[in-house]
Amino acid sequence: MQVSHSYWTLFCSVYKKDVALAFRQRAEIVNPLLFFLIVITLFPLAIGPEPGLLARMAPGIIWVAALLSTMLGLDKIFRDDYMDGSLEQLIASPYPLSLAVLAKVAAHWTTAGLPMVVMAPVFSMLMNLESQALGATMLTLLIGTPLLSFIGAIGAGLTVGLQKGGILMSLLVLPLYIPVLIFATSAIDTSIMSLAYSGQLAILGAMLAVALVTAPIAISSALRVSVS
Amino acid sequence: MWKWLHPYAKAERAYQLCNTLLPYFVVVSVLCIVVGWVWGLAYAPADYQQKDSYRIIFIHVPSAILSMGAYSSMAIAAIIALVWQLRNAELAVIAIAPVGAAMTAIALITGSAWGKPMWGAWWVWDARLTSELILLFLYLGVLSLFHAFEDKKAGGKAACILAIVGVVNLPIIHFSVEWWNTLHQGGAITKFDTSAIDPSMLWPLLINILGFAALVGTLTLIRLKNEIMQVEQHRPWVRQLVSRG
């Protein structure tokens, strides 16, 4: 009883600390969102503002922008804790590291992924996406962005001990993001054609379930390698 | 079995094992590839639809199969390295990675050379091509992660973790032709009852696959020998070996 209570406390305290830190430095939350917005603005300027063309490309553009802006915050997910030594304390503590890692990933998603889900209506309006596709866009972002945080955290864990880990991390992580990208954009495309897109959502959900169970183990062993 | 395998955890025994295995792999790979290529490129009948240009299958399919086979063996070696903490298995991961990357590159290049006359385009964003390209990125990621670490031990462990994580891509490549109805043709050899290929073409193809597998084995063994030498360079047995010439 005592033990399960303290596991929950560990999870909450790590989560609260990370979210509070992110809110202290507002730029950490605002900058990825601004980046997302700017990337989306660039496309109509680059390919031309015809509404039909934009609507056709919207799912892909929104998702590629989501991938890129998730990458922005990933490097920080373990870097600060690694610098000030609290990551070592977490590893040395008797609590399971994967639980603390899960809390950190959850905090990353709350500050990086969730704002994108909330802002999705604005982006899909900018991209001239039809209203029936809005639900699909929000749902794929809701299921997909935690997946991005999990996969990205594996890369962040592997590269946290390196001097210039940031670029290497994007090389490692982006190929692993591709399945998410394929199924998410396919769900939005299907919804534009007014067809059922529950199949793609189910596959995304299955990937999230697998990541929820296995990714914390992979991340914590990656951290042990990087820190030791 | 553990007692029988355990000596090979020692670098010196593993090195000797590489040396004993190497000649067999060399012979099998040279023999099979020569026979397979001559038979396939010169004697096998032309396809009724694709004429002679189908013959690139004898390079394309073996390298594509081996690109995945090399990745799975790399991942198995990575699991062994992480679970039983065997340094040699870690070295095997690093030894396989460039060989597998080369196989993937060959598969991609021959595939696009085959695609040009058949599909009319060098590159199509077809599901299997794309997932094969991701496989190449994964190999390169494993390699660059390994080389990014100053401490080779930590680098090896990190590369192992990434190799295991990347396994999710393998079923995607394998089933891509069934999940997505794109240009790439479906699998033809791996049907259990009867193969969709005529025996006169199937046999040289199978011989080539065996030859490529042995080639991957040969290159991996050579690289593994080098890796072991490099790690163990300060040990007396390596010095003895080198001074003996």
Interface residues (C-beta under 8 A of the other chain):
Chain A: I154 L158 T159 G161 L162 G165 L168 L171 L172 L174 P175 L176 I178 P179 A218 S221 A222 V225 S226 S228
Chain B: L82 T130 I134 F137 L138 L140 G141 S144 L145 A148 F149 A154 K157 A158 I161 L162 I164 V165 G166 V168 N169 I172
